[in-house]
Amino acid sequence: MANDNLGAAKKAKNDEFYTQYADIEKEMNAYLEYNPDVFRDKTILLPCDDPEWSNFTKYFAQNFETFGLKKLISTSYAPNSKPRDIPYQPALFELEDERFDEVKTQANGKIFTLTRDTSGDKRIDVDDLEWSYLDGDGDFRSEEVTKLRDGADIIITNPPFSLFREFLFWILSGSKSFSIIGNSNAITYKEVFPLIMENRIWLGATRTGVGSMYFYVVDSAPEKTGQVIDEKGRKLQTIGNSAWFTNLEHGVRHEALSLMTESDNIRFSKHDGVKGGFQKYDNYDAIEVPRVEAIPSDYAGVMGVPITFLGKYNPEQFEIVGGDGYVGTPPTKTYKSKSKVVNGVHMKSQTGTMGCVIRRDSFGQGTYFDVGYPVEAVYKRIFIRHKGQGQ
Ligand SMILES: C[S@@+](CC[C@H](N)C(=O)[O-])C[C@H]1O[C@@H](n2cnc3c(N)ncnc32)[C@H](O)[C@@H]1O
């Protein structure tokens, strides 16, 4: 259901999902715990934001002095560039400002900066944000916002879901530190997975399961599964399997998974595919480990694990050696079986591009057969081995 919502968001280009303060605080705390000076003397850019009511802007403005920030910049996207049904009302401070412009408030993005005490209360906080209209609509790809990227040290935001890939590459081409929210399926994008493999980017400290991260949506958002109303009557919605993607260090990625040996797994596990012994793939020299907690502590070779492994990945404990066909590296094969009769059983045609397959004893539902015997595809897999075991 949650994935349906993500699909719908993409189709309608509805990117209006606003992040909760507590979610931002939780993730940033993990970076601060690891390195209390992570934000010190840094210029932080928050693009694709709505600084007037964004919790990102609020969080960093409120903590400007505590974190020792050099400069905070937040930019918004013009109301005219957003879907038409997103209500827009200029904020009071803008309406009351002599620079208020009826056209620009709709057609231009805005920039908010925080560097100094403007209110005279001898503190630098949210009351000291200074604003102006951008020349353009605030599209992160514009020259104007790209220039802001180039001048920043760290980029932090929840970018438009429909432009996640583009946004990530926009950041990376500027070689910046970053922390952004995305759908954890992005792990398997063929452009993203190699970066994870090379430890250039990783998951943040908040690695949520399906439905555990909720975003504010506008009141008029159509009713959907996965919606809740908070104590203030605001509508929130979950969008699939959300996760933070970052290149900022945090402690969770250095915690080691505690694991059993291969023989103990086989002895104690209740799960098929483990209790009878780990199976080997038919088309790749690795064992199939269907559950992350069943990774054997003493297996020296390559192991195929579900992508949820990345939520537990510690680069000192494991190395990632590849991913299956779904994540851009071999093995991949397109099985194009035609209907045929095998051992008197009429097999229905099945076609699919698959990664790893496991040989089965008999034909049945879900098996493919054009290698001459039945094989069954397993879900997306990442290949790993214990650190120090590679040749
Ligand atoms: C997922 S929302 C998050 C908003 C805010 N950062 C937050 O977390 O509360 C993404 C925002 O990006 C804006 N947006 C969409 N396309 C954009 C683009 N090309 N450039 C800049 N912003 C864009 C959307 O209008 C939306 O406000």
The ligand as a Gaussian input file, in Angstrom:
#p B3LYP/6-31G(d) Opt

LIG

0 1
 C        9.173000      16.114000      -0.226000
 S        8.899000      17.862000      -0.174000
 C        9.813000      18.304000       1.226000
 C        9.689000      19.713000       1.670000
 C       10.617000      20.080000       2.833000
 N       12.015000      19.947000       2.438000
 C       10.334000      19.219000       4.020000
 O       10.998000      18.204000       4.203000
 O        9.429000      19.533000       4.789000
 C        9.866000      18.389000      -1.566000
 C        9.695000      19.854000      -1.936000
 O       10.462000      20.107000      -3.124000
 C        9.717000      20.973000      -3.986000
 N       10.171000      20.745000      -5.359000
 C        9.630000      19.980000      -6.342000
 N       10.361000      20.051000      -7.461000
 C       11.407000      20.878000      -7.176000
 C       12.506000      21.350000      -7.940000
 N       12.692000      20.972000      -9.185000
 N       13.378000      22.197000      -7.340000
 C       13.194000      22.592000      -6.058000
 N       12.175000      22.169000      -5.280000
 C       11.286000      21.320000      -5.837000
 C        8.284000      20.548000      -3.768000
 O        7.415000      21.587000      -4.142000
 C        8.281000      20.268000      -2.246000
 O        7.973000      21.406000      -1.536000

